Amino acid sequence: MAKLSANEAFDLAGEILADLELERLPLSSCTMKTARLARLLGDDDHFLIFKYELAGYPSTPDGVQPEIWRLCLKALRVRAEKKIDKEDSATEKVVERADLRSITSIEENASTLKLRLSYFQPQPISISSANPHQFISTPIRNITLEAQIAANYRDEMAKLASRRAFIYDYVLSRLFELRVSSTAEDIFEGYRKRVDSHLGDLIPDELRRLESIRDNLGSDNPEDWANAGHSCRRLLQVVADALYPPSDKPVKSAGGREVKVGADNYINRLVMFCEAKAASGVSSKVISADLKFIGERLDAVFSAAQKGSHAEIDISEAQRFVIHTYLVVGDILELNAESSAPEGELDAAAEMSPDELTSVAPLASTDKSE
């Protein structure tokens, strides 16, 4: 299985921080790796910023385009300067300027200035003349030029330090975010393996529905997002049919209330299954509450679509439908597997890692109406 994107990004962020802190690579190389980090995270703005940090920010004869200027502001490339008004020398105005040069260009210029500055260092020389009446002095240092080169070198090093701090702050903040998300991915990955195994045993012919849900979520069409909700509803119906077949006769719940368990009452049937199989009353109530919440919302979307009205659902809500449905189905299937396994097998399973867990054949459902 391919490495999870959050884990890959987390490892890359840690590697970049080490490169910066230990100065293992030039700043331009660290910038290239940071651009990859932004790409893995889907951070389009910062991906463009680090791309321009390497190649230089584009400009036109008329100046910098508004979009490029926005990125310069975000990259902390813009500085304010005081400028004397040509018409009124006593008046000063503040103007904003952006340094559009690439990090590579700044690095090379700093190296050149450092080399030029080394030529001004005092050298051990011996000067003599065959004429005893001739006085020879050492070459005079150009103090003005030396001071100018030293000032330019300090400016370039300050700009590199600013670029290094900007990259470091970005990578560090992403690392803190990824520390949480990568842990969540690890947990969900182990959970997903168990759920997929149970689904493969219980409803192997319906697994293609999961692919349909993924394709719909990847679309830009709101109708496809609604279809993802319909697929979630259908998945719950299929699981209910397999675990608690429908019946025309109502049954009594644990509280003594009559509950309809017909073909359309798939949420009721799943709730009744949980009540019958749950070892803990708290566990049953939690699963039932989740079922009722997601079921009512999915039914509302389905009913709106059946009537031809617009289904009010955005991509964020569709994603929540899928996550909630998957977790609820996973809880139900885990409950089914636990209730189906002999006590000895449950003890052995508790000692296994998620990768070693194998699904157990589901318990045959019982129609309480008979």
C-alpha angles and dihedrals in degrees: 000000000000116000114265113260094230092052092046091050091046092053091046092051091052090049093051092050090052091049091053097042095046094035090231094151137030114267091249090059091049088051091055091052090047089054088056090051091053090049093052090050093047091239098152097178095053092041088059091043094055090043089056091043086063100040102026129257113283122241138177133219086263093053135259120339116242094248092051090046089053090054091047090054091049091049091051090242095132122089131180120236134186114237129188114237110244093216095047114029092191092061124082126195131191118238130182120229131183125211103225098182122119122248089244090056092049091048093050093047091050090051091050092049091049090052092048090048091055090062090067094059114111112265126206102250134162119209123188139156135210089224108083091201095055119096115208122191130194118264114279115246118234096233094178094054091043092053091049093051091047091051092049090049091052090050092052093047090049090053091050090049089051091051091047092051092048093052092043093052092049095049093044093052091048090049092056090050093047092049087070099037095046090052090050090050092052091051094045092046092058090046091048093054092055094045093048090050091052092046091050090056097042105038109006093161092058098054090096086069089070089058090050090053091051093050092049093051090051091057127097092216115101089212089063090052089055089049089056087058091050090051090052089052091050091048091055090048092052092049090049091050090052097046103032114016116213123262133190091222119080119235133211120255125219088269093055095253120136112244128194113233101181127140093275094045094079094142091054091049093051091048091051090049091053092049090051097047106030114110090199124052090210091055092051092050093050093050092044092051091051091048094052093048097050094036095054092049094047091048090052092053091045093049091050091052092048090054092049094245124134113274108228101221131128130195093264092054092045090054090050089051091055095045094047092045093050093048093047092048089048092052091049094048092046088052090049092049093048093049091047098050122086114248093254092054092050091054090050092047091053089062094050127094119241091258091055096049115108126192122255123222109269120251114257109255122242124218105221092197093072 
